[in-house]
Amino acid sequence: MSDQSFDIVVLGGGSAGYAVALRAVQLGKTVAIVEKDKLGGTCLHRGCVPTKAMLHSAEVADVVRDSAKSGVTAELQGIDIAGVSGFRDGIVASKFKGLQGLIAAKKIPVIAGEGKLTSPTTVQVGDQTLTGKSIVLATGSFSKTLPGLEITGNVITSEQALQLDWVPQRVAVLGGGVIGVEFASVWRSFGAEVTVIEGLPHLVPNEEESVSKQLERAFKKRGIQLKLGARFSGVTQDDSGVHVALETGETIDADLLLVAVGRGPVTANLGYEEVGIEMDRGFVLVNDRLETNVKGVYAIGDITPGLQLAHRSYQHGIFVAEEIGGLSPRMVEDVNIPKITYCDPEVASIGYTEAKAKEQFGEDKVESYEYSLAGNAKSSIVGTTGSVKAVRVKDGPVVGVHMIGARMGELIGEAQLIVNWEAYPEDVSQLIHAHPTQGETLGETMLKLAGTPLHAV
């Protein structure tokens, strides 16, 4: 048996966990991280980073396939999935090595093993007892499935999808949210026939409705089949693949079924409830300072209700470290955290949708403008269509920006500043956006809302 004491013990070494550790050390605190797998967690090893690497490979394939449009003669000879995997895994390995080096340089001990909360101040890892003046729970999330739907054989989640050593000819994707549309986009670029099944009326249903509709049109143009408002009823498997049944009586035959119905919190059997922490459907409940009902125990990242995004987790980690350090930090609300879906075309948004803004501020207190990328020279050069939509309070600040098109994720930084600094369109319209860039689309949108349009009508 060995006992070790720290100012902070962090249970989980993913995006949230290592962020709190790094910031706490900067503030002079002693910190230990408990991690049963690898530093970096799902985002680095099984989520954000590897999927975006594959999406880049998919983009390259599309560029080569369409090269003649820009006067370049090239031929796509095929997808080398081993090469794609090598590229992806190399990126992950490089970032993992860098993270390990950073944690080691800060002299933060990482205790390998599955930790369990045993009291408000202790975590047990094997025969080690770690004591912390504060405990931070950051155990992350897992891929969910539907009741009775077993993940086995050719019914897979995103984790198994990343490890495939072959390109399927036909894929059914259950779920039209972020994970579902990103994998659908990759496989279509790799040449597969793809069908997306979504029980709600639209893809990416949490986005602005006009953006969802544009994504649906773009996917259909790419040859991706959509089953919207269609409810899944079951799946069978045989030597020919999977057979997905819908409640309408339709059956979709494919090589694989990707189950992309969201992620759930990793909180079971970790001692949380035994210590008296309040939970709701597996999520840890916290106050506005991210502290649980048990004093001195905090919860951050995907195990708390709300958006499940790596950059939200980073924010949570930094916030809790500063809260424990007595700095009284400020939290950015979920609604004003930037979101990007990295399919083709990309979807990027921050703030209220127009419908939610009207609920919040009043039906007659909100106005909006949607600028088409067709009027933007750089968007025409890169061959994309889409739009930028801004929502403002009348005679007030911009409260939402919603974008769709190639590379739109690169504009979310400016959109975040506009929304979080509560800028008026009149403020932004006086600033200069370089020409020709896609950033001009934000400038044109603000000019229109300020009543001084240049190219907009």
NUKENU-521188 format. One record per residue (C-alpha): residue in one letter; x, y, z. Coordinates in steps of 0.001 Angstrom, whole numbers, plus 500000, padded with zeros to 6 digits. Layout:
// residues N
AXYZ
...
// end
This chain:
// residues 457
M500000500000500000
S501175503527499263
D499557506822500098
Q500221510066498214
S498811513526498869
F498244516349496402
D496390519626496185
I494321518187493320
V493699514630492149
V492230514389488643
L490357511233487691
G490787510994483909
G493536512224481579
G491539513332478557
S491047516881477274
A489363518073480470
G491639516212482854
Y495012517214481497
A493834520826481010
V493009521204484700
A496343519632485621
L498408521916483398
R496671525105484536
A496786524085488218
V500534523508488060
Q500943526988486575
L499157528265489679
G501558526459491997
K499360523493492864
T500491519888493149
V498466517617490875
A498200513925490006
I496331512464487020
V494783508993487122
E494334507453483667
K493408503857482801
D494281504159479096
K496294506911477409
L496740510614478087
G494628512596475668
G491577510391476007
T488922509882473358
C489567513145471507
L493198512410470734
H493055508658470233
R489518507721469110
G487669510944468285
C488466514485467169
V492020514108465914
P491907510779464033
T488537511510462420
K489691514925461206
A492835513332459767
M490607510934457806
L488429513835456693
H491553515503455318
S492374512351453348
A488791512417452056
E489179516064451023
V492367515242449112
A490537512450447288
D487776514849446282
V490255517489445121
V492023514951442892
R488721513591441589
D487563517104440655
S490930518491439548
A489857518922435929
K487472521684437007
S490473523876437750
G492425522855434671
V494673520263436298
T494903516777434839
A495044514185437602
E493582510762438239
L492340509230441472
Q493631505681441249
G492057504548444504
I492108504794448270
D495088503202450004
I493431502561453345
A496734501427454868
G498221504745453788
V495238506651455191
S495618504783458481
G499344505461458561
F498800509179457995
R496091509284460686
D498043507241463213
G501177509288462625
I499330512490463507
V497911510903466655
A501290509461467707
S503004512820467225
K500436514694469311
F500462511970471977
K504251512161472264
G504058515925472556
L501415515731475283
Q503413513149477231
G506459515384477024
L504512518422478197
I503043516581481202
A506472515160482085
A508112518590481774
K505591519971484264
K506442517046486594
I502804515957486810
P502635512312487903
V500343510096485831
I499113507062487740
A498200504267485343
G495135502247486230
E491410502489486810
G490706504878489643
K487692504839491912
L486400507620494110
T486336506286497673
S485639509470499640
P485371513220498973
T489153513419499279
T490488510036498093
V490867508056494890
Q491908504404494934
V494065503044492103
G494994499423492702
D496883499394495994
Q497525503150495900
T495446505711497751
L495664509231496368
T494492512022498630
G493538515433497284
K492376518608498935
S490197518812495831
I489079515998493525
V488239516614489862
L486171514022488000
A486941513969484260
T486210510427483110
G484869511281479651
S482308509589477420
F481608506473475346
S479722505697472140
K476097504914472928
T473816502466471209
L470056501935471205
P468265499581473604
G468569496057472243
L471010497062469491
E474183495066470038
I477508496350468758
T478907493224467158
G480168491983463803
N479415494544461115
V477365496722463470
I479985499163464698
T480557502498466443
S483012505236465510
E485792503544467478
Q485626500423465299
A485127502543462173
L488502504192462758
Q490194500791462829
L488747499392459588
D491430498123457224
W489090498137454214
V486784500567452464
P483163499364452470
Q481184499513449245
R477878500235451012
V477390501848454428
A474319502609456494
V474779505314459126
L472319505402462019
G472255508984463235
G472486512274461357
G474312514236464026
V477952515327464002
I479594511894464131
G477198510367461620
V477549513037458954
E481334513214459334
F481777509477458724
A479172509569455952
S481223512306454299
V484482510336454599
W483066507122453188
R481354508888450306
S484643510577449388
F486291507158449502
G483747505887446961
A481195504098449129
E477431504194448688
V476143505823451869
T472690506012453444
V472094508170456526
I469127507294458759
E467912510051461086
G464745509905463179
L464361513691463283
P463311515745460243
H466793517167459536
L470487516368459574
V472502518079462349
P469151518948463964
N470656521264466597
E471873523675463916
E470052526551462234
E467300524981460102
S468380526725456896
V471907525327457401
S470555521815457940
K468537522072454717
Q471584523235452763
L473623520325454148
E470899517916453073
R470913519339449545
A474706519127449399
F474713515523450601
K472078514546448055
K474135516231445319
R477106514131446438
G474973510996446086
I474428510341449786
Q471000508839450406
L469000510360453263
K466233508747455295
L464975511641457406
G462163511284459911
A462743507538459619
R462831505380462718
F465095502373463030
S463395499100463978
G466159496492463815
V469118494969462012
T470130491470460973
Q473479490222459728
D474540487461457355
D477409486701454997
S476318489484452643
G476452492201455334
V473755493967457332
H470057494475456650
V468660497533458410
A464902497640458918
L462953500885459308
E459537501256460892
T458205502194457446
G458899498616456340
E461844499617454155
T465068497624454395
I468535499034453676
D471225496530452711
A474846497451453405
D478246496069454318
L478280497960457621
L475946499752459999
L477609502620461847
V475735503409465052
A476197507141465663
V473445507992468135
G475517510084470532
R477833509623473474
G477124508814477095
P479043509687480290
V481618507264481719
T480500507318485347
A479290503791486209
N481025501819488959
L483476504587489760
G482202505287493282
Y480464508557492486
E477022507678493789
E478447505822496795
V480183509030497881
G476849510844497583
I477310512755494337
E474040513728492653
M473573512199489210
D471007512367486415
R470915509562483825
G474611508960484380
F475653512598484144
V477225514329487145
L475269517378488271
V477273520504489059
N476626524107490046
D477701527150488045
R481232526753489450
L481402523109488254
E481364521816491832
T479212518820492730
N476938518720495762
V479888517168497628
K482152520029498668
G485595519924497142
V484619517487494384
Y484324518969490890
A483177517441487585
I484200518621484133
G483898517746480461
D481638515153478897
I480345513750482187
T478467516992482879
P475202517835481066
G475644519942477945
L477796520059474831
Q480330517263474410
L483237519063472776
A486963518903473445
H487290522681473605
R484463522861476152
S486424520319478164
Y489563522472477949
Q487553525431479195
H486163523385482074
G489629522241483077
I491114525725483062
F488048527100484867
V488217524567487716
A491962525012488184
E491473528767488470
E488421528329490701
I490417526163493103
G493254528685492833
G490949531501493971
L490931533475490713
S487131533628490305
P487178532787486555
R484360533486484110
M482548530672482295
V481449530878478654
E477939529432478411
D477374526443476163
V475312528480473706
N478327530694473020
I480856527889472547
P481831527451468867
K480723524247467135
I482077522784463901
T480978519716461955
Y483858518789459641
C481911517081456850
D481866518356453272
P480523521023453311
E481554522146456796
V479038523494459270
A480163526054461852
S478047527946464352
I477953529871467592
G475179531447469609
Y471432531305469199
T469617530018466152
E467010532453464902
A464215530371466442
K465961530176469838
A466765533896469734
K463101534701469242
E462233532496472214
Q464882534268474299
F464408537895473269
G460930538034471733
E459436537279468318
D459603540916467154
K462957541716468779
V465167539676466452
E466375540169462882
S468741538177460696
Y470474538139457333
E471827535216455333
Y474613535948452834
S475167533462450012
L478710532298449330
A477854532640445626
G478758536314445965
N482194535592447446
A485128535328445037
K487296533033447182
S484412530617447726
S483927530443443943
I487653529795443513
V487645526874445962
G484403525607444455
T482018525794447362
T478476526962447915
G476728527748451173
S475954530751453314
V476718532847456383
K473762533806458537
A473900536237461442
V471171536763464037
R470997539987466032
V468766541609468589
K467160544601466850
D469267547678467603
G471452545358469661
P474286542853469487
V474837539848467281
V473709536757469211
G474302534019466649
V476348533181463552
H475633530089461423
M477766529068458440
I477957526272455889
G480490525728453131
A484021524492452557
R486471525905455135
M483750527688457124
G485230526288460323
E488173528634459833
L485836531627460262
I484438530569463628
G487187532424465517
E485989535818464333
A482365534779464779
Q483148533788468372
L484638537207469111
I481635538971467581
V479149537006469675
N481058536764472945
W482077540428472915
E478435541288472221
A479450543298469166
Y476921545247467160
P476954544811463360
E477751548527463198
D480975547840465131
V482144545022462868
S481088546673459622
Q483740549375460088
L486531546787460147
I488358545600457027
H488217542060455676
A491002541211453232
H490044540527449617
P489670537927448252
T489016535815451354
Q486078533867452678
G486289536117455728
E484634538779453606
T481393536836453933
L481226537765457619
G482014541368456745
E479290541501454095
T476778539990456509
M477587542617459142
L477412545422456570
K473920544319455589
L472699544087459189
A474214547518459870
G472174548905456978
T475204549712454818
P475473546775452362
L478170546864449690
H477622543770447565
A474551542370449327
V471071543214448103
// end
